[in-house]
Amino acid sequence: MDRTAWIVVALCVIGLVVWEVYLAKQMAPRPAPVTATRGQTSATATPEVLSPSPSPLLTPEAAPQSVESTPAFAEKVETLRYSDFELRFTNRGGGIAEAVMLNHIAEDAKRVTLNSPKHMPIGAMIDDPAKPVLPEFMLTRDSDSSVRCERTTPDGITIRKKFSLLQSNPKKDNFLLELNLDVQNTGAQPYTNPDYFIALGSAAPIHPRDYPYYTRLVWCINGKARDRNVSSFQGSGGVLGIGAHAAQAVFQENLAGAEWTAVTDQFFATIIAPLNASLAGKNLDNWKVNGIWGRSFEVSTAQNMAGIEGAMRMPGFQVQAGQTYTARFQIWTGPKIYHRLAQLEHNEAEIMNFGVFKIVSQFLLNFLNTIHGFVKSYGVAILVLTLVARPHCLARRCRSCARNTKTTPHG
């Protein structure tokens, strides 16, 4: 090899060593969580299921509060099943308690399941994610592809949500649905709702050896994704002091009109994108995400696994008597399949986080998926891709050797 090649190899080795040191710091055993005494806050709050009450907007310092209460109603579940996943809706807050991946297997031969009944249901409308109140909704299954959630408050405010599976062609790898939210004022007085939150649910590592960096809270503004990974909640000394930060109970940030937000692990994601909003039949200009909230939680202390829970903040509204506020959302809850996410209209494919090798990664991934379309096996597709790429690399090496031979003096 020439001098340039040796420099490249040396830099790659140095980069690999630095990366491994960084991962070792991120995956180091965490101290056991401190048990909260009465009156103190806890970072693993259980959603409250009592009647809702107005709550002020969160401050950046607000931490999740522990709530120990017995549900005032029996939980009911409705299920929608499609070719690739099964959605389990709960009347606790009117959202998706679990999304079961029918064709993906996790540890102990169990199906991969996104979100958990221990966390906020996906699509729940809440005032304060640090202390979520999940009132009872009436669940109605409209058809094989839609479920309605409805609740009326004592002051005449009716909240209706309709979750509908979206058809695609082909039907395979379809993990898309739409949420229509209506808030109707059937009372006599105006109803004002300050900025509210839509729950993203939770994400956690599928396998004990999954990199914690990929368990993240993600948001996209102007086609560029930003994130906060679960390790950032723990605090770190960084690498040689670079990237050092203190531990934090929750993360909250104001956003300037995000296109979508998500919680994701290394392989799966729940992505919610607002589509539009209207009041009394007139479209609103301010309907994009204006804030993000998230917290980490322990999955397994012994295996050093942590998950992340999130919610996105939406602009508030005022509904006069007899008027209705409407908002539409698109939800993807499933594996991070690049060619499917790239077909969506809000830059959802940015969640792949290709990094500085984005162009090369996209090309190879698209090529791999094209081969998979013919051979129907990713193992075979990888072998074919290797055989296709190897002659090209060998040809470049032969040309480089030939140039070196010509320029090398002979004694």
C-alpha positions as CSV (number, residue, x, y, z in Angstrom):
1,M,0.0,0.0,0.0
2,D,1.1,3.6,-0.6
3,R,1.4,6.3,2.0
4,T,-2.1,7.6,1.5
5,A,-3.6,4.2,2.1
6,W,-1.6,3.7,5.3
7,I,-2.8,7.2,6.6
8,V,-6.4,6.2,5.9
9,V,-6.0,2.9,7.7
10,A,-4.4,4.6,10.7
11,L,-7.2,7.2,10.9
12,C,-9.8,4.4,10.7
13,V,-8.1,2.5,13.5
14,I,-7.9,5.6,15.7
15,G,-11.6,6.4,14.9
16,L,-12.6,2.8,15.8
17,V,-10.7,3.0,19.1
18,V,-12.3,6.3,20.0
19,W,-15.8,5.0,19.1
20,E,-15.3,1.9,21.3
21,V,-14.2,4.0,24.2
22,Y,-17.3,6.2,23.8
23,L,-19.6,3.1,23.6
24,A,-17.9,1.6,26.7
25,K,-18.7,4.8,28.6
26,Q,-22.3,4.8,27.4
27,M,-22.8,1.1,28.2
28,A,-21.1,1.3,31.6
29,P,-23.3,0.0,34.5
30,R,-25.6,2.7,35.8
31,P,-26.1,3.2,39.5
32,A,-29.3,1.9,40.9
33,P,-32.1,4.4,40.8
34,V,-32.9,6.2,44.1
35,T,-36.2,5.3,45.5
36,A,-38.4,8.3,45.9
37,T,-39.8,9.0,49.3
38,R,-43.3,10.4,49.9
39,G,-43.5,13.9,48.5
40,Q,-40.6,13.4,46.1
41,T,-40.6,13.0,42.4
42,S,-39.7,9.7,40.6
43,A,-38.5,9.3,37.0
44,T,-40.6,6.3,36.4
45,A,-44.1,7.7,36.7
46,T,-47.1,5.4,36.1
47,P,-49.8,7.2,34.0
48,E,-52.7,8.4,36.2
49,V,-56.2,7.2,35.1
50,L,-58.4,9.6,37.0
51,S,-60.6,12.4,35.7
52,P,-58.5,15.1,33.9
53,S,-57.8,18.4,35.5
54,P,-56.1,21.5,33.9
55,S,-52.4,21.5,34.3
56,P,-49.9,24.3,33.5
57,L,-47.3,23.9,30.7
58,L,-44.2,22.1,31.8
59,T,-41.1,24.1,32.7
60,P,-37.8,22.7,31.6
61,E,-37.0,21.7,35.2
62,A,-40.2,19.8,35.7
63,A,-39.6,16.1,36.5
64,P,-42.0,13.2,36.2
65,Q,-44.1,12.7,39.3
66,S,-44.9,9.4,40.9
67,V,-48.6,8.5,40.9
68,E,-50.0,5.6,42.8
69,S,-53.7,5.2,42.1
70,T,-56.1,2.5,41.2
71,P,-57.9,2.9,37.8
72,A,-61.4,4.2,38.3
73,F,-62.7,2.0,35.5
74,A,-62.0,-1.4,33.9
75,E,-59.6,-1.3,31.0
76,K,-61.0,-2.4,27.6
77,V,-59.0,-3.2,24.5
78,E,-59.9,-3.2,20.8
79,T,-57.6,-4.8,18.2
80,L,-56.9,-4.0,14.6
81,R,-54.9,-6.6,12.6
82,Y,-53.2,-6.1,9.3
83,S,-50.8,-8.3,7.4
84,D,-47.7,-7.1,9.2
85,F,-48.8,-5.8,12.6
86,E,-51.5,-5.9,15.2
87,L,-52.6,-2.7,17.1
88,R,-54.1,-3.0,20.5
89,F,-56.1,0.1,21.5
90,T,-56.9,0.9,25.1
91,N,-59.7,3.0,26.6
92,R,-57.1,4.5,29.0
93,G,-56.5,7.8,27.2
94,G,-57.8,6.4,23.9
95,G,-54.6,5.4,22.1
96,I,-52.4,2.5,21.1
97,A,-51.2,0.6,24.1
98,E,-49.1,-1.9,22.0
99,A,-48.1,-2.5,18.4
100,V,-47.2,-6.1,17.8
101,M,-44.9,-6.9,14.9
102,L,-46.3,-10.2,13.5
103,N,-43.2,-11.0,11.3
104,H,-40.4,-10.0,13.7
105,I,-39.1,-12.1,16.6
106,A,-37.3,-10.7,19.7
107,E,-35.7,-12.4,22.7
108,D,-37.1,-15.7,23.9
109,A,-39.0,-16.3,20.6
110,K,-41.5,-13.5,21.4
111,R,-42.8,-11.1,18.8
112,V,-41.4,-7.6,18.8
113,T,-43.8,-5.3,20.6
114,L,-43.6,-1.5,20.4
115,N,-44.8,0.5,23.4
116,S,-46.2,-0.9,26.6
117,P,-49.3,-0.5,28.8
118,K,-46.9,0.8,31.4
119,H,-46.4,3.9,29.3
120,M,-48.5,6.5,27.6
121,P,-50.6,5.1,24.7
122,I,-49.5,6.3,21.3
123,G,-51.8,9.1,20.1
124,A,-53.1,9.9,23.6
125,M,-54.0,13.7,24.0
126,I,-52.5,14.9,27.3
127,D,-51.9,18.1,29.2
128,D,-48.7,17.2,31.1
129,P,-46.6,14.2,30.0
130,A,-44.6,14.3,33.2
131,K,-47.8,13.4,35.1
132,P,-50.2,12.0,32.4
133,V,-53.9,11.8,33.1
134,L,-55.5,9.1,31.0
135,P,-59.3,9.4,31.3
136,E,-61.7,6.7,30.1
137,F,-62.7,6.7,26.4
138,M,-65.4,4.7,24.8
139,L,-63.9,2.4,22.1
140,T,-65.8,1.4,19.0
141,R,-64.6,-0.7,16.2
142,D,-65.9,0.8,12.9
143,S,-64.6,-1.8,10.6
144,D,-61.6,-4.1,10.1
145,S,-59.5,-1.0,9.5
146,S,-60.6,1.7,12.0
147,V,-61.3,2.2,15.7
148,R,-63.0,5.2,17.3
149,C,-62.3,6.7,20.7
150,E,-64.8,9.1,22.2
151,R,-65.2,11.0,25.5
152,T,-67.4,13.8,26.7
153,T,-66.5,16.0,29.7
154,P,-69.0,17.3,32.2
155,D,-68.8,20.8,30.7
156,G,-69.8,19.6,27.2
157,I,-66.5,19.1,25.4
158,T,-66.5,16.0,23.2
159,I,-63.2,14.5,22.1
160,R,-63.3,12.1,19.2
161,K,-60.4,10.2,17.8
162,K,-60.5,7.9,14.8
163,F,-57.5,5.6,14.0
164,S,-57.6,4.3,10.5
165,L,-55.2,1.9,8.7
166,L,-53.9,3.3,5.5
167,Q,-53.9,1.0,2.5
168,S,-50.8,0.7,0.3
169,N,-49.7,-1.1,-2.8
170,P,-48.1,-3.5,-2.3
171,K,-49.7,-4.5,1.1
172,K,-46.4,-5.8,2.4
173,D,-44.4,-3.7,4.9
174,N,-47.4,-1.4,5.6
175,F,-47.2,0.0,9.1
176,L,-49.0,3.3,8.4
177,L,-52.2,4.7,9.9
178,E,-54.0,8.0,10.3
179,L,-55.3,9.7,13.4
180,N,-58.2,12.2,13.1
181,L,-58.8,14.2,16.2
182,D,-62.0,16.3,16.8
183,V,-62.7,18.5,19.8
184,Q,-66.3,19.7,19.7
185,N,-67.7,22.3,22.1
186,T,-71.3,21.3,22.8
187,G,-71.5,23.5,25.9
188,A,-72.5,27.1,26.3
189,Q,-69.1,28.7,27.2
190,P,-65.9,29.1,25.0
191,Y,-63.4,26.3,25.6
192,T,-59.7,27.2,25.6
193,N,-57.0,24.6,25.4
194,P,-53.4,25.8,25.7
195,D,-50.6,23.9,24.0
196,Y,-51.4,20.2,24.3
197,F,-49.3,17.0,23.9
198,I,-49.7,14.0,21.7
199,A,-48.0,10.9,23.2
200,L,-45.4,9.1,21.1
201,G,-45.4,6.1,23.3
202,S,-42.1,4.4,24.2
203,A,-39.1,2.7,22.6
204,A,-36.7,0.2,24.2
205,P,-33.8,-2.0,23.0
206,I,-34.9,-5.3,21.4
207,H,-31.8,-7.2,22.4
208,P,-29.4,-6.7,25.4
209,R,-26.5,-5.9,23.0
210,D,-28.3,-3.2,21.0
211,Y,-26.3,0.1,21.1
212,P,-28.0,2.6,23.5
213,Y,-27.1,5.4,21.0
214,Y,-29.9,4.2,18.8
215,T,-32.6,4.4,21.5
216,R,-33.6,8.0,20.8
217,L,-36.1,10.8,20.8
218,V,-36.0,12.3,17.3
219,W,-37.6,15.3,15.6
220,C,-37.3,16.7,12.1
221,I,-37.2,20.4,11.1
222,N,-36.8,21.5,7.4
223,G,-35.8,18.0,6.4
224,K,-33.0,17.6,9.0
225,A,-33.4,15.2,11.9
226,R,-32.1,16.0,15.3
227,D,-32.2,13.7,18.3
228,R,-31.5,13.0,22.0
229,N,-30.4,9.5,22.8
230,V,-31.2,7.7,26.0
231,S,-27.6,7.8,27.2
232,S,-27.7,11.6,27.4
233,F,-30.2,11.4,30.3
234,Q,-27.5,9.6,32.4
235,G,-24.8,12.1,32.3
236,S,-21.3,11.5,30.9
237,G,-17.7,12.7,31.3
238,G,-17.4,12.5,27.5
239,V,-14.3,11.4,25.6
240,L,-11.2,13.4,26.8
241,G,-13.7,15.9,28.3
242,I,-15.5,16.4,24.9
243,G,-19.2,16.0,25.1
244,A,-19.4,16.0,28.9
245,H,-22.9,16.7,30.3
246,A,-24.8,16.3,33.6
247,A,-27.6,13.8,34.1
248,Q,-31.2,15.0,33.6
249,A,-34.5,13.6,34.6
250,V,-36.4,14.8,31.5
251,F,-35.7,16.5,28.3
252,Q,-37.8,19.3,26.9
253,E,-37.2,21.7,24.0
254,N,-39.2,24.3,22.1
255,L,-39.3,23.7,18.4
256,A,-39.9,26.0,15.4
257,G,-42.5,24.0,13.4
258,A,-41.2,20.4,13.4
259,E,-42.5,18.1,10.5
260,W,-42.5,15.0,12.7
261,T,-41.3,13.5,16.0
262,A,-40.5,10.0,17.0
263,V,-39.2,7.5,19.5
264,T,-37.0,4.8,18.1
265,D,-34.7,1.9,19.0
266,Q,-32.0,0.4,16.8
267,F,-34.5,-1.3,14.4
268,F,-38.0,0.0,15.0
269,A,-39.7,3.4,15.4
270,T,-43.0,5.2,16.1
271,I,-43.1,8.4,14.0
272,I,-46.0,10.9,14.2
273,A,-46.4,13.7,11.6
274,P,-49.1,16.3,11.9
275,L,-50.8,16.8,8.6
276,N,-53.1,19.9,9.2
277,A,-55.5,21.5,11.6
278,S,-58.7,23.5,11.3
279,L,-61.1,25.4,13.5
280,A,-64.8,25.8,12.6
281,G,-64.0,24.6,9.1
282,K,-61.2,27.1,8.5
283,N,-57.6,25.8,8.0
284,L,-55.1,27.0,10.6
285,D,-51.7,28.3,9.7
286,N,-50.1,27.2,13.0
287,W,-50.4,23.4,13.1
288,K,-46.9,21.9,13.3
289,V,-45.1,20.6,16.3
290,N,-43.8,23.4,18.6
291,G,-42.2,21.4,21.3
292,I,-40.7,18.0,22.3
293,W,-40.6,16.1,25.7
294,G,-38.9,12.9,26.7
295,R,-37.6,10.9,29.6
296,S,-35.6,7.7,30.0
297,F,-36.7,4.6,32.0
298,E,-35.0,1.4,33.2
299,V,-35.7,-1.7,31.2
300,S,-33.2,-4.0,32.9
301,T,-30.6,-2.8,35.4
302,A,-28.8,-6.2,35.3
303,Q,-28.4,-6.0,31.5
304,N,-27.9,-2.2,31.5
305,M,-30.8,-1.5,29.2
306,A,-32.8,1.7,29.2
307,G,-35.8,2.9,27.1
308,I,-37.2,6.3,26.2
309,E,-40.7,7.7,26.3
310,G,-41.8,10.9,24.5
311,A,-44.6,13.3,23.6
312,M,-44.8,16.2,21.1
313,R,-46.4,19.5,21.9
314,M,-49.0,21.0,19.6
315,P,-50.3,24.6,19.3
316,G,-53.3,25.4,21.5
317,F,-56.7,26.5,20.4
318,Q,-60.0,28.1,21.5
319,V,-63.3,26.6,20.5
320,Q,-66.5,28.7,20.8
321,A,-69.8,27.1,21.6
322,G,-70.9,24.9,18.7
323,Q,-67.5,24.9,17.0
324,T,-65.1,22.1,16.4
325,Y,-61.3,21.9,16.3
326,T,-59.9,19.2,14.0
327,A,-56.3,17.9,13.6
328,R,-55.0,15.1,11.4
329,F,-51.9,13.1,12.1
330,Q,-50.0,10.3,10.2
331,I,-48.5,7.5,12.3
332,W,-45.8,5.0,11.3
333,T,-45.2,2.3,14.0
334,G,-43.0,-0.5,12.7
335,P,-39.5,-1.4,11.5
336,K,-37.3,1.3,10.0
337,I,-37.5,0.1,6.3
338,Y,-35.7,2.7,4.3
339,H,-37.5,2.3,0.9
340,R,-40.9,2.5,2.6
341,L,-40.0,5.5,4.8
342,A,-38.6,7.3,1.7
343,Q,-42.0,7.0,0.0
344,L,-43.6,9.1,2.7
345,E,-43.9,12.9,2.2
346,H,-42.4,14.4,5.4
347,N,-38.8,13.3,5.2
348,E,-39.4,10.3,7.6
349,A,-36.5,8.5,6.0
350,E,-34.2,10.9,7.9
351,I,-34.7,8.8,11.0
352,M,-32.3,6.2,9.5
353,N,-29.4,8.4,10.7
354,F,-26.9,7.4,8.0
355,G,-24.4,10.1,9.1
356,V,-21.6,11.3,7.0
357,F,-21.8,8.3,4.7
358,K,-25.4,9.0,3.8
359,I,-25.0,8.9,0.0
360,V,-23.0,5.7,0.0
361,S,-25.3,4.1,2.5
362,Q,-28.4,5.0,0.6
363,F,-27.0,3.6,-2.6
364,L,-25.9,0.3,-1.1
365,L,-29.2,-0.1,0.9
366,N,-31.3,0.6,-2.2
367,F,-29.2,-1.9,-4.2
368,L,-29.5,-4.5,-1.4
369,N,-33.3,-4.0,-1.3
370,T,-33.5,-4.4,-5.1
371,I,-31.6,-7.7,-5.0
372,H,-33.8,-8.8,-2.1
373,G,-36.9,-8.1,-4.2
374,F,-35.7,-10.9,-6.6
375,V,-34.1,-13.4,-4.2
376,K,-36.5,-12.9,-1.2
377,S,-33.7,-13.4,1.3
378,Y,-31.5,-10.8,2.8
379,G,-28.8,-13.4,3.5
380,V,-28.6,-14.3,-0.2
381,A,-28.9,-10.6,-1.1
382,I,-25.9,-9.7,1.0
383,L,-23.8,-12.5,-0.7
384,V,-24.9,-11.2,-4.2
385,L,-24.1,-7.6,-3.3
386,T,-20.6,-8.8,-2.1
387,L,-20.0,-10.7,-5.3
388,V,-21.0,-7.7,-7.4
389,A,-18.9,-5.2,-5.5
390,R,-15.8,-7.4,-5.2
391,P,-14.8,-7.5,-8.9
392,H,-15.0,-3.7,-9.0
393,C,-12.8,-3.3,-6.0
394,L,-10.4,-5.8,-7.4
395,A,-10.2,-4.0,-10.7
396,R,-9.4,-0.7,-9.0
397,R,-6.7,-2.4,-7.0
398,C,-5.1,-3.9,-10.2
399,R,-5.1,-0.5,-11.8
400,S,-3.5,1.1,-8.8
401,C,-0.8,-1.6,-8.8
402,A,-0.2,-1.1,-12.5
403,R,0.3,2.7,-11.9
404,N,2.7,2.0,-9.1
405,T,4.7,-0.4,-11.2
406,K,5.2,2.2,-14.0
407,T,6.3,4.9,-11.6
408,T,8.7,2.6,-9.5
409,P,12.3,2.9,-10.7
410,H,13.9,-0.5,-11.6
411,G,17.5,-1.2,-10.7
